[in-house]
């Protein structure tokens, strides 16, 4: 087991870390901001929003896309401001969340599907994992058109696209698994299959390495875990608190950034700055998208 060390703290709740132009970009839900960090841990605010921002990605021409969680929209940067890129309210059932944008500018966006915090408070973790509504994975094409990508998803969360652009893997948090699809030429998904069962781990954010393995942030434990296709655990990086997202970056792509917090529950995360970004060196650099 490898121990991560803290690069920066004082965040509310980080999400959607992305390595872009030599910096780690990420959203901070309850600071209503998209931020970036250099390799020394110095954080800058890039953009502020009225809504909670979440998933991040860039179109091929460099314009930033940002998930607007409560509005159920994807926003697109135009100059120094943002406009509506896509309205997901017809397909997303509650709180849009993580997103991956591939090299063609297609975005796949997950959503909660129900009020997670309310149900956790009412029923507890075990009950929510055992019984909960499913929801849709949504695809947004570069022109902003919105399409149903996959039905019956159990809290679709962190998502990656392989370097050849032909496979999408999504973490289903409440099914404790990674699910893969073939990406067809028109962007539709086919051949749904289990990429890896994760047992008692709850996948949140994920990222892909150049060996074809996936780092998984475990939302119910202080760890980030490297998983091979089929589910073998290859490495565990211990974090100081529960891990909600991860990204490979740095000058050589071998810095693993783990986004952690005391809890994801709104009642705590919105008022206490327990969020951190922790890091560890790993053997294999990142690949694909994000």
N, C-alpha and C positions, 0 to 999 in steps of 0.2 A: 504494500500500500504506500502511495506517495502522499505527502502532506502539502496542501496548498498554503500559500501565504497571502495575506491581505495586501492589495495594491492601493485601494481606496475604500473609504467608508463614508457614512453620513448620507447615504441615499435613502429614499423611502422604499421603493420596490422597483428594481431593475427588470427589464424584459427586452427581448429581441436584440441581443448583442450581435453586431456585424463588424467585421474587419473591413475598413474602407479607407483607401488613400492614406495608409500609414497610421490610422487611429482606430480605436474601438468605439463604434457608435452604439448607443443603446437608448431605450426609453426609460424614463422614471415616472411610473404611473401617477403617483400622488403629488409629484412636483409639477405635473402637467408639462413635461419638458422632454425633448430629445437632446441628449448630451453626447459628448465624445470625450475620450481619454487617451492620453499619450502613454507610451510604454513605461513611464516613470510614475503613472497614477494621477497625473494632473488632469482635472476634469474641467471641461468648458460646456456652457449651455449653447446649443446650436439653434434651437427653435423652441418657442413656447406655444401652448395650445390651451383653449378653454376646456376641451374634453381630455380624457385620459388617452395618451398615445400608447401604442403597443408595437406590433410587428413593423419592421423596417425593411426596405429594399430599394433598389435603384433601377430605373428604366435604362435601356441601352444607351440613351443619350445623356445619362447622368442625372436626370431629375429624380428626386427622392420621393418615394411613396411611404406613407405612414398610415397605419390602422388607427381610426378614431373609434374607440371601443364602444362607448355608450350610444353614439350616433349610428353605429352599424354601417360605417362608411370607410372607404379608403380615400385619403387625401393625396393630392399631387402637388409638388412644389412647382410654382411658376414665378420666376424671379425671386423676390424676397418673401413672397407669401405662398399660401396654399389654397387650392381650389378642390372641389369635389371631383375625384377621379371615378368613383363607383359607389353606388348605393346598394348595400347588401341586405337591406331590411326585408326583401321578399324571400330570402333563403336562410339568413342567419337568425337564430331563435333567441339568443341572449348574449350580449357582450362579445363582440368580435375581439380576437386575441392575436395569436402569432401568425406570421405570414412568411412565405418564401417567394422571392421574385427570381425567375430564371433568366438565362442569357437572352431569351427572346422577349422579355418584358412581361411574360405571363406571371400572374400572382395567384398563389393558392392561400386561402385565408381560412383559419379555423374560428370557432366560436364556442362559448360555454355550453349553449343549449338550454340552460336553466340557471336559476340564481344559486350558484354554488355555495356562497357564504351562508345564505339563509338556510339551505338544506343541511350544511355541515353543523350549524348551530342547533338546528332542530333535531336532527337524526344521528349525527356522529359520522365519523369517517367510514367505518366498516359498512354501515347501512347505505351510505351514498355510493360506495364502490359496488355494492351488491345490486342496487336498484336505482336507476336514474334514467331520464329521458335521453334518447340519442338525438343527434343533430346532423347537419349537412356540412361537408367540406365544399367550399365555394371557389370557383376559378374566376379571375378577372383578367380579361384579355387586354393587350396594350391600348386598345381604343376605349377602354373603360366598360365594355360590355360584360355582363355578369352571367355566369353559367353554373348550373349544378354540377359539381365534380364527382361527389360520392355521397350516398345516403347512409343512414344508420351508423354514424360514427360516434364513438364513445369519448366525447370531449377531445376533438382533434386539436392538437397542440403543435409542438415543434415539428418542422418539416424540412426535408432536404431533397435536392435534385442532384442526380449523379452527373459527373463531368460530361458524359455523352448526351445529356439531356433526355434520356430515354426512360429513366426510372424515378419515381417519386416515392419517398418513404415518409410516413407521418406517424408521430407518436400519439397513440390513443391513451390518454392519461388514465381514464377510468376503466379501461380494459387491460391495463398493465402489459401493453404490447406495442411493437412497431409493425406497421402495416404497409406493404409495398403495392405499387401499381405500375403498370406500363403506361408511358405517356405516348399517345398516338400523335400522328402528324398534325391533326387539327386541335390538339391540346386536351382532348378527352382522355379519360382514364379507363384502363381495361386490366383484366387478369389480377383482380384483387387477391392478395395472399398475405399470410403472416410472415413477416421478415424475421421476427424474434419475439418469443414470449419472455417476459421479464419477471415473472414470479411476483414477489411482494414489492417490487419497485414500481413507482408511478412516473412514467416519462413526461417531462415538461419540455424545455428546450432541448434540441439535439443539433449536432453538427457532424459532418462526414470527414473522414481522413482519406489520404491517398492510397491506403491499402484496402479501401472499401468497407472499413469498420465504422461504427457510429458511436460518438460520445453522447451519453444520455445524462442529463441533469435529473436527479431523483428528487421529486418534490416532497417526498415524505421522509427523507433522511439526509444527513450532511455528507453527501458524496456525489461525485460525477464518475460515471462508469463507462468504460470502453467495451462495446458489445460487438461480437462478430456475427455475421449472418447465421441464423439458427439459434443464437442466444448465448453462446459461450462468453463468459466474462473474462476479458483479456487483461484489464487493469482497473484499479480503483484509485481515484484521487479523493482523499478525505478533505472536506471543507469544514469551516468552523460552525456552520449552521446549514439549514436545509438549502438545497441547490435548485434553482428554478430555471436557469438557462445557461448555455455554454457556447463558446466559439473558439475556433483555432485562428491564431493570427501572429502578430509579431513580425520581425524582419525576415525570418525564415519560415513562418507559418507553424512553428512548433511550440508557441506559447498557448497553453490552454487557459482561457478565461472563464471562470465560473462565477455566475451572478447568484448571490445568496441573500437570505433574509431570515429573520427569526420566524416569521410566519407569512403566509400569503393572505390571511384573513383581513378583510378591509378594516375592521375595528381597531386592529393594531397597526397594520402596515401604513394606513393613511395618516397616522398621528405620531408614530415613532420612527426615527431614522435609523433603523437597524440594518438597512441594505448595504451590502459590500460587493466589491469585485475582487475575487481572489484568483491566484494564478499558480500554475505549475508548468515545468518543462516536460514535454513528451517527445516520443521518438519520431512520430510520423506527422508531417504537415497536413493542413487541411486541403480539401478538394471539393469541387462542385459548387453548389449554391446552398445556403447563403455563403 
